[in-house]
């Protein structure tokens, strides 16, 4: 569930510089621990020591409940190799790699891989191999999209630089 929690800020409908890194790094830390086969996550004290006020948690839960109920209707236990201990390690590794894409400093490209991480995490929690597979495929497409946009920006900057210095 921590992966879900840390993926959510990247799904906001607006861009806040630095938010992808602030939420993406702890998500990657949890994913790395899942990939390593740890029984439960361990967070640094400055993150684990944070507390939510009761009214803040209640408001968030009230807003999230309709979405959670929809997810519960779609995701249900469908065990396979993806839901085994080895499968969870593979999911952890894939979320870790997608986390690298999430924290890239490119505006508007972190939501698709964060959504893929969220879907896979829900699949792990629900023991649902179909949801995990859907998230993995979405993650592949999201990573390709984000890296294509990043490469395009890099090539455009390189072409602009070459044009400004007059290189042939």
CNS distance restraints for C-alpha pairs under 8 A (distance, minus, plus):
assign (resid   1 and name CA) (resid   5 and name CA) 6.28 0.50 0.50
assign (resid   1 and name CA) (resid 121 and name CA) 6.77 0.50 0.50
assign (resid   1 and name CA) (resid 122 and name CA) 7.40 0.50 0.50
assign (resid   1 and name CA) (resid 125 and name CA) 7.13 0.50 0.50
assign (resid   2 and name CA) (resid   6 and name CA) 6.11 0.50 0.50
assign (resid   2 and name CA) (resid  27 and name CA) 7.18 0.50 0.50
assign (resid   2 and name CA) (resid  30 and name CA) 7.17 0.50 0.50
assign (resid   3 and name CA) (resid   7 and name CA) 5.95 0.50 0.50
assign (resid   3 and name CA) (resid  27 and name CA) 5.26 0.50 0.50
assign (resid   3 and name CA) (resid  30 and name CA) 6.71 0.50 0.50
assign (resid   3 and name CA) (resid  31 and name CA) 7.23 0.50 0.50
assign (resid   3 and name CA) (resid 117 and name CA) 7.16 0.50 0.50
assign (resid   3 and name CA) (resid 118 and name CA) 6.52 0.50 0.50
assign (resid   3 and name CA) (resid 121 and name CA) 6.23 0.50 0.50
assign (resid   4 and name CA) (resid   8 and name CA) 6.19 0.50 0.50
assign (resid   4 and name CA) (resid 117 and name CA) 7.40 0.50 0.50
assign (resid   4 and name CA) (resid 118 and name CA) 4.84 0.50 0.50
assign (resid   4 and name CA) (resid 121 and name CA) 6.23 0.50 0.50
assign (resid   4 and name CA) (resid 122 and name CA) 7.26 0.50 0.50
assign (resid   5 and name CA) (resid   9 and name CA) 7.79 0.50 0.50
assign (resid   6 and name CA) (resid  10 and name CA) 7.94 0.50 0.50
assign (resid   6 and name CA) (resid  23 and name CA) 5.15 0.50 0.50
assign (resid   6 and name CA) (resid  24 and name CA) 6.61 0.50 0.50
assign (resid   6 and name CA) (resid  26 and name CA) 6.86 0.50 0.50
assign (resid   6 and name CA) (resid  27 and name CA) 5.38 0.50 0.50
assign (resid   7 and name CA) (resid  11 and name CA) 7.09 0.50 0.50
assign (resid   7 and name CA) (resid  23 and name CA) 6.81 0.50 0.50
assign (resid   7 and name CA) (resid  24 and name CA) 7.07 0.50 0.50
assign (resid   7 and name CA) (resid  27 and name CA) 6.93 0.50 0.50
assign (resid   7 and name CA) (resid 114 and name CA) 5.12 0.50 0.50
assign (resid   7 and name CA) (resid 115 and name CA) 6.89 0.50 0.50
assign (resid   7 and name CA) (resid 117 and name CA) 6.82 0.50 0.50
assign (resid   7 and name CA) (resid 118 and name CA) 5.91 0.50 0.50
assign (resid   8 and name CA) (resid  12 and name CA) 7.24 0.50 0.50
assign (resid   8 and name CA) (resid 114 and name CA) 7.42 0.50 0.50
assign (resid   8 and name CA) (resid 115 and name CA) 7.85 0.50 0.50
assign (resid   8 and name CA) (resid 118 and name CA) 7.53 0.50 0.50
assign (resid   9 and name CA) (resid  19 and name CA) 7.29 0.50 0.50
assign (resid   9 and name CA) (resid  20 and name CA) 7.59 0.50 0.50
assign (resid   9 and name CA) (resid  23 and name CA) 6.69 0.50 0.50
assign (resid  10 and name CA) (resid  19 and name CA) 7.14 0.50 0.50
assign (resid  10 and name CA) (resid  20 and name CA) 5.86 0.50 0.50
assign (resid  10 and name CA) (resid  23 and name CA) 7.34 0.50 0.50
assign (resid  10 and name CA) (resid 102 and name CA) 7.97 0.50 0.50
assign (resid  10 and name CA) (resid 110 and name CA) 6.30 0.50 0.50
assign (resid  10 and name CA) (resid 111 and name CA) 5.28 0.50 0.50
assign (resid  10 and name CA) (resid 114 and name CA) 6.19 0.50 0.50
assign (resid  11 and name CA) (resid 110 and name CA) 7.97 0.50 0.50
assign (resid  11 and name CA) (resid 111 and name CA) 5.02 0.50 0.50
assign (resid  11 and name CA) (resid 114 and name CA) 6.98 0.50 0.50
assign (resid  11 and name CA) (resid 115 and name CA) 6.95 0.50 0.50
assign (resid  12 and name CA) (resid 111 and name CA) 7.86 0.50 0.50
assign (resid  15 and name CA) (resid 107 and name CA) 6.70 0.50 0.50
assign (resid  15 and name CA) (resid 108 and name CA) 6.65 0.50 0.50
assign (resid  16 and name CA) (resid  20 and name CA) 7.98 0.50 0.50
assign (resid  17 and name CA) (resid 107 and name CA) 7.82 0.50 0.50
assign (resid  18 and name CA) (resid  22 and name CA) 6.27 0.50 0.50
assign (resid  18 and name CA) (resid 105 and name CA) 7.79 0.50 0.50
assign (resid  19 and name CA) (resid  23 and name CA) 6.05 0.50 0.50
assign (resid  19 and name CA) (resid  24 and name CA) 7.95 0.50 0.50
assign (resid  20 and name CA) (resid  24 and name CA) 5.37 0.50 0.50
assign (resid  20 and name CA) (resid 102 and name CA) 6.19 0.50 0.50
assign (resid  20 and name CA) (resid 103 and name CA) 5.11 0.50 0.50
assign (resid  20 and name CA) (resid 104 and name CA) 7.77 0.50 0.50
assign (resid  20 and name CA) (resid 105 and name CA) 7.94 0.50 0.50
assign (resid  20 and name CA) (resid 110 and name CA) 6.83 0.50 0.50
assign (resid  21 and name CA) (resid  25 and name CA) 5.77 0.50 0.50
assign (resid  21 and name CA) (resid 102 and name CA) 7.55 0.50 0.50
assign (resid  21 and name CA) (resid 103 and name CA) 4.73 0.50 0.50
assign (resid  21 and name CA) (resid 104 and name CA) 7.75 0.50 0.50
assign (resid  22 and name CA) (resid  26 and name CA) 7.39 0.50 0.50
assign (resid  23 and name CA) (resid  27 and name CA) 6.47 0.50 0.50
assign (resid  24 and name CA) (resid  28 and name CA) 6.11 0.50 0.50
assign (resid  24 and name CA) (resid  99 and name CA) 5.81 0.50 0.50
assign (resid  24 and name CA) (resid 100 and name CA) 7.79 0.50 0.50
assign (resid  24 and name CA) (resid 102 and name CA) 6.24 0.50 0.50
assign (resid  24 and name CA) (resid 103 and name CA) 5.69 0.50 0.50
assign (resid  25 and name CA) (resid  29 and name CA) 6.22 0.50 0.50
assign (resid  25 and name CA) (resid  99 and name CA) 7.30 0.50 0.50
assign (resid  25 and name CA) (resid 103 and name CA) 7.43 0.50 0.50
assign (resid  26 and name CA) (resid  30 and name CA) 6.27 0.50 0.50
assign (resid  26 and name CA) (resid  43 and name CA) 7.77 0.50 0.50
assign (resid  27 and name CA) (resid  31 and name CA) 6.12 0.50 0.50
assign (resid  27 and name CA) (resid  96 and name CA) 7.69 0.50 0.50
assign (resid  27 and name CA) (resid  99 and name CA) 6.90 0.50 0.50
assign (resid  28 and name CA) (resid  32 and name CA) 5.97 0.50 0.50
assign (resid  28 and name CA) (resid  95 and name CA) 7.03 0.50 0.50
assign (resid  28 and name CA) (resid  96 and name CA) 4.89 0.50 0.50
assign (resid  28 and name CA) (resid  99 and name CA) 5.51 0.50 0.50
assign (resid  28 and name CA) (resid 100 and name CA) 7.72 0.50 0.50
assign (resid  29 and name CA) (resid  33 and name CA) 6.40 0.50 0.50
assign (resid  29 and name CA) (resid  43 and name CA) 7.77 0.50 0.50
assign (resid  29 and name CA) (resid  96 and name CA) 7.71 0.50 0.50
assign (resid  30 and name CA) (resid  34 and name CA) 6.29 0.50 0.50
assign (resid  30 and name CA) (resid  41 and name CA) 5.86 0.50 0.50
assign (resid  30 and name CA) (resid  42 and name CA) 7.51 0.50 0.50
assign (resid  30 and name CA) (resid  43 and name CA) 7.68 0.50 0.50
assign (resid  31 and name CA) (resid  35 and name CA) 6.06 0.50 0.50
assign (resid  31 and name CA) (resid  92 and name CA) 4.53 0.50 0.50
assign (resid  31 and name CA) (resid  93 and name CA) 6.56 0.50 0.50
assign (resid  31 and name CA) (resid  95 and name CA) 5.84 0.50 0.50
assign (resid  31 and name CA) (resid  96 and name CA) 5.22 0.50 0.50
assign (resid  32 and name CA) (resid  36 and name CA) 6.11 0.50 0.50
assign (resid  32 and name CA) (resid  92 and name CA) 6.08 0.50 0.50
assign (resid  32 and name CA) (resid  93 and name CA) 6.49 0.50 0.50
assign (resid  32 and name CA) (resid  96 and name CA) 6.00 0.50 0.50
assign (resid  33 and name CA) (resid  37 and name CA) 6.37 0.50 0.50
assign (resid  33 and name CA) (resid  38 and name CA) 5.50 0.50 0.50
assign (resid  33 and name CA) (resid  40 and name CA) 7.75 0.50 0.50
assign (resid  33 and name CA) (resid  41 and name CA) 6.30 0.50 0.50
assign (resid  33 and name CA) (resid  42 and name CA) 7.93 0.50 0.50
assign (resid  33 and name CA) (resid  92 and name CA) 7.44 0.50 0.50
assign (resid  34 and name CA) (resid  38 and name CA) 5.78 0.50 0.50
assign (resid  34 and name CA) (resid  39 and name CA) 7.75 0.50 0.50
assign (resid  34 and name CA) (resid  40 and name CA) 7.74 0.50 0.50
assign (resid  34 and name CA) (resid  41 and name CA) 7.52 0.50 0.50
assign (resid  34 and name CA) (resid  88 and name CA) 6.86 0.50 0.50
assign (resid  34 and name CA) (resid  89 and name CA) 5.70 0.50 0.50
assign (resid  34 and name CA) (resid  91 and name CA) 7.90 0.50 0.50
assign (resid  34 and name CA) (resid  92 and name CA) 4.90 0.50 0.50
assign (resid  34 and name CA) (resid  93 and name CA) 7.70 0.50 0.50
assign (resid  35 and name CA) (resid  88 and name CA) 7.00 0.50 0.50
assign (resid  35 and name CA) (resid  89 and name CA) 3.93 0.50 0.50
assign (resid  35 and name CA) (resid  90 and name CA) 6.24 0.50 0.50
assign (resid  35 and name CA) (resid  91 and name CA) 7.06 0.50 0.50
assign (resid  35 and name CA) (resid  92 and name CA) 4.22 0.50 0.50
assign (resid  35 and name CA) (resid  93 and name CA) 5.08 0.50 0.50
assign (resid  36 and name CA) (resid  89 and name CA) 6.46 0.50 0.50
assign (resid  36 and name CA) (resid  92 and name CA) 7.93 0.50 0.50
assign (resid  37 and name CA) (resid  85 and name CA) 7.45 0.50 0.50
assign (resid  37 and name CA) (resid  88 and name CA) 7.89 0.50 0.50
assign (resid  37 and name CA) (resid  89 and name CA) 5.97 0.50 0.50
assign (resid  43 and name CA) (resid  47 and name CA) 6.27 0.50 0.50
assign (resid  43 and name CA) (resid  48 and name CA) 5.53 0.50 0.50
assign (resid  44 and name CA) (resid  48 and name CA) 6.00 0.50 0.50
assign (resid  45 and name CA) (resid  49 and name CA) 5.45 0.50 0.50
assign (resid  46 and name CA) (resid  50 and name CA) 6.76 0.50 0.50
assign (resid  52 and name CA) (resid  56 and name CA) 6.56 0.50 0.50
assign (resid  52 and name CA) (resid  57 and name CA) 6.34 0.50 0.50
assign (resid  53 and name CA) (resid  57 and name CA) 6.31 0.50 0.50
assign (resid  54 and name CA) (resid  58 and name CA) 6.08 0.50 0.50
assign (resid  55 and name CA) (resid  59 and name CA) 6.13 0.50 0.50
assign (resid  56 and name CA) (resid  60 and name CA) 6.20 0.50 0.50
assign (resid  57 and name CA) (resid  61 and name CA) 6.01 0.50 0.50
assign (resid  58 and name CA) (resid  62 and name CA) 6.08 0.50 0.50
assign (resid  59 and name CA) (resid  63 and name CA) 6.24 0.50 0.50
assign (resid  60 and name CA) (resid  64 and name CA) 6.03 0.50 0.50
assign (resid  61 and name CA) (resid  65 and name CA) 5.82 0.50 0.50
assign (resid  62 and name CA) (resid  66 and name CA) 7.97 0.50 0.50
assign (resid  64 and name CA) (resid  68 and name CA) 6.09 0.50 0.50
assign (resid  65 and name CA) (resid  69 and name CA) 6.07 0.50 0.50
assign (resid  66 and name CA) (resid  70 and name CA) 6.42 0.50 0.50
assign (resid  67 and name CA) (resid  71 and name CA) 6.28 0.50 0.50
assign (resid  68 and name CA) (resid  72 and name CA) 6.10 0.50 0.50
assign (resid  69 and name CA) (resid  73 and name CA) 6.37 0.50 0.50
assign (resid  70 and name CA) (resid  74 and name CA) 6.54 0.50 0.50
assign (resid  71 and name CA) (resid  75 and name CA) 5.84 0.50 0.50
assign (resid  72 and name CA) (resid  76 and name CA) 6.86 0.50 0.50
assign (resid  75 and name CA) (resid 122 and name CA) 7.77 0.50 0.50
assign (resid  75 and name CA) (resid 123 and name CA) 6.91 0.50 0.50
assign (resid  75 and name CA) (resid 126 and name CA) 6.41 0.50 0.50
assign (resid  75 and name CA) (resid 128 and name CA) 6.28 0.50 0.50
assign (resid  75 and name CA) (resid 131 and name CA) 6.54 0.50 0.50
assign (resid  76 and name CA) (resid 126 and name CA) 5.72 0.50 0.50
assign (resid  76 and name CA) (resid 127 and name CA) 6.99 0.50 0.50
assign (resid  76 and name CA) (resid 128 and name CA) 5.70 0.50 0.50
assign (resid  77 and name CA) (resid 126 and name CA) 5.73 0.50 0.50
assign (resid  77 and name CA) (resid 127 and name CA) 4.83 0.50 0.50
assign (resid  77 and name CA) (resid 128 and name CA) 4.69 0.50 0.50
assign (resid  77 and name CA) (resid 129 and name CA) 7.75 0.50 0.50
assign (resid  78 and name CA) (resid 127 and name CA) 6.25 0.50 0.50
assign (resid  78 and name CA) (resid 128 and name CA) 4.56 0.50 0.50
assign (resid  78 and name CA) (resid 129 and name CA) 5.61 0.50 0.50
assign (resid  78 and name CA) (resid 130 and name CA) 6.99 0.50 0.50
assign (resid  79 and name CA) (resid  83 and name CA) 5.57 0.50 0.50
assign (resid  79 and name CA) (resid  84 and name CA) 7.67 0.50 0.50
assign (resid  79 and name CA) (resid 127 and name CA) 5.99 0.50 0.50
assign (resid  79 and name CA) (resid 128 and name CA) 5.96 0.50 0.50
assign (resid  79 and name CA) (resid 129 and name CA) 5.82 0.50 0.50
assign (resid  80 and name CA) (resid  84 and name CA) 6.76 0.50 0.50
assign (resid  80 and name CA) (resid 129 and name CA) 6.00 0.50 0.50
assign (resid  81 and name CA) (resid  86 and name CA) 7.56 0.50 0.50
assign (resid  81 and name CA) (resid  87 and name CA) 5.74 0.50 0.50
assign (resid  81 and name CA) (resid 129 and name CA) 7.79 0.50 0.50
assign (resid  82 and name CA) (resid  86 and name CA) 7.47 0.50 0.50
assign (resid  82 and name CA) (resid  87 and name CA) 4.07 0.50 0.50
assign (resid  82 and name CA) (resid  88 and name CA) 6.50 0.50 0.50
assign (resid  82 and name CA) (resid  90 and name CA) 8.00 0.50 0.50
assign (resid  82 and name CA) (resid  91 and name CA) 7.84 0.50 0.50
assign (resid  82 and name CA) (resid 129 and name CA) 5.50 0.50 0.50
assign (resid  82 and name CA) (resid 132 and name CA) 7.22 0.50 0.50
assign (resid  82 and name CA) (resid 133 and name CA) 7.93 0.50 0.50
assign (resid  83 and name CA) (resid  87 and name CA) 5.34 0.50 0.50
assign (resid  83 and name CA) (resid  88 and name CA) 5.98 0.50 0.50
assign (resid  83 and name CA) (resid 124 and name CA) 6.49 0.50 0.50
assign (resid  83 and name CA) (resid 127 and name CA) 5.65 0.50 0.50
assign (resid  83 and name CA) (resid 128 and name CA) 6.81 0.50 0.50
assign (resid  83 and name CA) (resid 129 and name CA) 5.89 0.50 0.50
assign (resid  84 and name CA) (resid  88 and name CA) 6.14 0.50 0.50
assign (resid  85 and name CA) (resid  89 and name CA) 6.40 0.50 0.50
assign (resid  86 and name CA) (resid  90 and name CA) 6.37 0.50 0.50
assign (resid  87 and name CA) (resid  91 and name CA) 6.20 0.50 0.50
assign (resid  88 and name CA) (resid  92 and name CA) 6.08 0.50 0.50
assign (resid  88 and name CA) (resid 124 and name CA) 6.93 0.50 0.50
assign (resid  89 and name CA) (resid  93 and name CA) 6.25 0.50 0.50
assign (resid  90 and name CA) (resid  94 and name CA) 6.18 0.50 0.50
assign (resid  91 and name CA) (resid  95 and name CA) 6.06 0.50 0.50
assign (resid  91 and name CA) (resid 120 and name CA) 7.18 0.50 0.50
assign (resid  91 and name CA) (resid 132 and name CA) 7.83 0.50 0.50
assign (resid  91 and name CA) (resid 136 and name CA) 8.00 0.50 0.50
assign (resid  92 and name CA) (resid  96 and name CA) 6.06 0.50 0.50
assign (resid  93 and name CA) (resid  97 and name CA) 6.29 0.50 0.50
assign (resid  94 and name CA) (resid  98 and name CA) 6.11 0.50 0.50
assign (resid  94 and name CA) (resid 136 and name CA) 7.61 0.50 0.50
assign (resid  95 and name CA) (resid  99 and name CA) 5.88 0.50 0.50
assign (resid  95 and name CA) (resid 117 and name CA) 5.58 0.50 0.50
assign (resid  96 and name CA) (resid 100 and name CA) 6.71 0.50 0.50
assign (resid  97 and name CA) (resid 101 and name CA) 6.93 0.50 0.50
assign (resid  98 and name CA) (resid 102 and name CA) 6.21 0.50 0.50
assign (resid  98 and name CA) (resid 113 and name CA) 5.90 0.50 0.50
assign (resid  98 and name CA) (resid 114 and name CA) 7.51 0.50 0.50
assign (resid  98 and name CA) (resid 117 and name CA) 7.22 0.50 0.50
assign (resid  98 and name CA) (resid 139 and name CA) 6.88 0.50 0.50
assign (resid  98 and name CA) (resid 143 and name CA) 6.86 0.50 0.50
assign (resid  99 and name CA) (resid 103 and name CA) 6.29 0.50 0.50
assign (resid  99 and name CA) (resid 113 and name CA) 7.49 0.50 0.50
assign (resid  99 and name CA) (resid 114 and name CA) 7.39 0.50 0.50
assign (resid 100 and name CA) (resid 104 and name CA) 6.54 0.50 0.50
assign (resid 101 and name CA) (resid 110 and name CA) 6.85 0.50 0.50
assign (resid 101 and name CA) (resid 113 and name CA) 6.95 0.50 0.50
assign (resid 101 and name CA) (resid 143 and name CA) 6.43 0.50 0.50
assign (resid 101 and name CA) (resid 146 and name CA) 7.09 0.50 0.50
assign (resid 101 and name CA) (resid 147 and name CA) 7.61 0.50 0.50
assign (resid 102 and name CA) (resid 109 and name CA) 7.35 0.50 0.50
assign (resid 102 and name CA) (resid 110 and name CA) 4.42 0.50 0.50
assign (resid 102 and name CA) (resid 111 and name CA) 7.35 0.50 0.50
assign (resid 102 and name CA) (resid 113 and name CA) 6.10 0.50 0.50
assign (resid 102 and name CA) (resid 114 and name CA) 6.28 0.50 0.50
assign (resid 103 and name CA) (resid 110 and name CA) 6.99 0.50 0.50
assign (resid 104 and name CA) (resid 110 and name CA) 7.46 0.50 0.50
assign (resid 106 and name CA) (resid 110 and name CA) 7.54 0.50 0.50
assign (resid 106 and name CA) (resid 150 and name CA) 6.65 0.50 0.50
assign (resid 109 and name CA) (resid 113 and name CA) 7.84 0.50 0.50
assign (resid 109 and name CA) (resid 145 and name CA) 7.71 0.50 0.50
assign (resid 109 and name CA) (resid 146 and name CA) 5.21 0.50 0.50
assign (resid 109 and name CA) (resid 149 and name CA) 7.82 0.50 0.50
assign (resid 110 and name CA) (resid 114 and name CA) 6.12 0.50 0.50
assign (resid 110 and name CA) (resid 146 and name CA) 7.36 0.50 0.50
assign (resid 111 and name CA) (resid 115 and name CA) 5.97 0.50 0.50
assign (resid 112 and name CA) (resid 116 and name CA) 6.31 0.50 0.50
assign (resid 112 and name CA) (resid 138 and name CA) 7.68 0.50 0.50
assign (resid 112 and name CA) (resid 139 and name CA) 7.27 0.50 0.50
assign (resid 112 and name CA) (resid 142 and name CA) 5.17 0.50 0.50
assign (resid 112 and name CA) (resid 143 and name CA) 7.96 0.50 0.50
assign (resid 113 and name CA) (resid 117 and name CA) 6.25 0.50 0.50
assign (resid 113 and name CA) (resid 138 and name CA) 7.50 0.50 0.50
assign (resid 113 and name CA) (resid 139 and name CA) 5.29 0.50 0.50
assign (resid 113 and name CA) (resid 142 and name CA) 5.14 0.50 0.50
assign (resid 113 and name CA) (resid 143 and name CA) 6.29 0.50 0.50
assign (resid 114 and name CA) (resid 118 and name CA) 6.16 0.50 0.50
assign (resid 115 and name CA) (resid 119 and name CA) 6.16 0.50 0.50
assign (resid 115 and name CA) (resid 135 and name CA) 7.80 0.50 0.50
assign (resid 115 and name CA) (resid 139 and name CA) 7.98 0.50 0.50
assign (resid 116 and name CA) (resid 120 and name CA) 6.20 0.50 0.50
assign (resid 116 and name CA) (resid 135 and name CA) 4.55 0.50 0.50
assign (resid 116 and name CA) (resid 136 and name CA) 6.54 0.50 0.50
assign (resid 116 and name CA) (resid 138 and name CA) 5.54 0.50 0.50
assign (resid 116 and name CA) (resid 139 and name CA) 4.87 0.50 0.50
assign (resid 116 and name CA) (resid 142 and name CA) 7.69 0.50 0.50
assign (resid 117 and name CA) (resid 121 and name CA) 6.06 0.50 0.50
assign (resid 117 and name CA) (resid 135 and name CA) 6.62 0.50 0.50
assign (resid 117 and name CA) (resid 136 and name CA) 7.94 0.50 0.50
assign (resid 117 and name CA) (resid 139 and name CA) 7.17 0.50 0.50
assign (resid 118 and name CA) (resid 122 and name CA) 6.22 0.50 0.50
assign (resid 118 and name CA) (resid 135 and name CA) 7.70 0.50 0.50
assign (resid 119 and name CA) (resid 123 and name CA) 6.24 0.50 0.50
assign (resid 119 and name CA) (resid 131 and name CA) 6.52 0.50 0.50
assign (resid 119 and name CA) (resid 132 and name CA) 6.69 0.50 0.50
assign (resid 119 and name CA) (resid 134 and name CA) 7.53 0.50 0.50
assign (resid 119 and name CA) (resid 135 and name CA) 5.01 0.50 0.50
assign (resid 120 and name CA) (resid 124 and name CA) 6.26 0.50 0.50
assign (resid 120 and name CA) (resid 131 and name CA) 6.34 0.50 0.50
assign (resid 120 and name CA) (resid 132 and name CA) 4.39 0.50 0.50
assign (resid 120 and name CA) (resid 133 and name CA) 7.43 0.50 0.50
assign (resid 120 and name CA) (resid 134 and name CA) 7.57 0.50 0.50
assign (resid 120 and name CA) (resid 135 and name CA) 4.84 0.50 0.50
assign (resid 120 and name CA) (resid 136 and name CA) 6.69 0.50 0.50
assign (resid 121 and name CA) (resid 125 and name CA) 6.22 0.50 0.50
assign (resid 121 and name CA) (resid 132 and name CA) 7.44 0.50 0.50
assign (resid 122 and name CA) (resid 126 and name CA) 5.98 0.50 0.50
assign (resid 122 and name CA) (resid 131 and name CA) 7.41 0.50 0.50
assign (resid 122 and name CA) (resid 132 and name CA) 7.67 0.50 0.50
assign (resid 123 and name CA) (resid 127 and name CA) 5.66 0.50 0.50
assign (resid 123 and name CA) (resid 128 and name CA) 4.68 0.50 0.50
assign (resid 123 and name CA) (resid 129 and name CA) 6.38 0.50 0.50
assign (resid 123 and name CA) (resid 130 and name CA) 7.47 0.50 0.50
assign (resid 123 and name CA) (resid 131 and name CA) 4.84 0.50 0.50
assign (resid 123 and name CA) (resid 132 and name CA) 4.74 0.50 0.50
assign (resid 124 and name CA) (resid 128 and name CA) 6.38 0.50 0.50
assign (resid 124 and name CA) (resid 129 and name CA) 7.74 0.50 0.50
assign (resid 124 and name CA) (resid 132 and name CA) 6.76 0.50 0.50
assign (resid 128 and name CA) (resid 132 and name CA) 6.38 0.50 0.50
assign (resid 129 and name CA) (resid 133 and name CA) 6.05 0.50 0.50
assign (resid 130 and name CA) (resid 134 and name CA) 6.12 0.50 0.50
assign (resid 131 and name CA) (resid 135 and name CA) 6.16 0.50 0.50
assign (resid 132 and name CA) (resid 136 and name CA) 6.13 0.50 0.50
assign (resid 133 and name CA) (resid 137 and name CA) 6.21 0.50 0.50
assign (resid 134 and name CA) (resid 138 and name CA) 6.14 0.50 0.50
assign (resid 135 and name CA) (resid 139 and name CA) 5.92 0.50 0.50
assign (resid 136 and name CA) (resid 140 and name CA) 6.30 0.50 0.50
assign (resid 137 and name CA) (resid 141 and name CA) 6.39 0.50 0.50
assign (resid 138 and name CA) (resid 142 and name CA) 5.93 0.50 0.50
assign (resid 139 and name CA) (resid 143 and name CA) 5.91 0.50 0.50
assign (resid 140 and name CA) (resid 144 and name CA) 6.23 0.50 0.50
assign (resid 141 and name CA) (resid 145 and name CA) 6.17 0.50 0.50
assign (resid 142 and name CA) (resid 146 and name CA) 6.05 0.50 0.50
assign (resid 143 and name CA) (resid 147 and name CA) 5.92 0.50 0.50
assign (resid 144 and name CA) (resid 148 and name CA) 5.93 0.50 0.50
assign (resid 145 and name CA) (resid 149 and name CA) 6.21 0.50 0.50
assign (resid 146 and name CA) (resid 150 and name CA) 6.15 0.50 0.50
assign (resid 147 and name CA) (resid 151 and name CA) 5.97 0.50 0.50
assign (resid 148 and name CA) (resid 152 and name CA) 6.03 0.50 0.50
assign (resid 149 and name CA) (resid 153 and name CA) 6.18 0.50 0.50
assign (resid 150 and name CA) (resid 154 and name CA) 6.19 0.50 0.50
assign (resid 151 and name CA) (resid 155 and name CA) 6.09 0.50 0.50
assign (resid 152 and name CA) (resid 156 and name CA) 6.06 0.50 0.50
assign (resid 153 and name CA) (resid 157 and name CA) 6.12 0.50 0.50
assign (resid 154 and name CA) (resid 158 and name CA) 6.12 0.50 0.50
assign (resid 155 and name CA) (resid 159 and name CA) 6.06 0.50 0.50
assign (resid 156 and name CA) (resid 160 and name CA) 6.09 0.50 0.50
assign (resid 157 and name CA) (resid 161 and name CA) 6.06 0.50 0.50
assign (resid 158 and name CA) (resid 162 and name CA) 6.09 0.50 0.50
assign (resid 159 and name CA) (resid 163 and name CA) 6.02 0.50 0.50
assign (resid 160 and name CA) (resid 164 and name CA) 6.12 0.50 0.50
assign (resid 161 and name CA) (resid 165 and name CA) 6.31 0.50 0.50
assign (resid 162 and name CA) (resid 166 and name CA) 5.89 0.50 0.50
assign (resid 162 and name CA) (resid 167 and name CA) 5.14 0.50 0.50
assign (resid 162 and name CA) (resid 168 and name CA) 7.48 0.50 0.50
assign (resid 163 and name CA) (resid 167 and name CA) 6.37 0.50 0.50
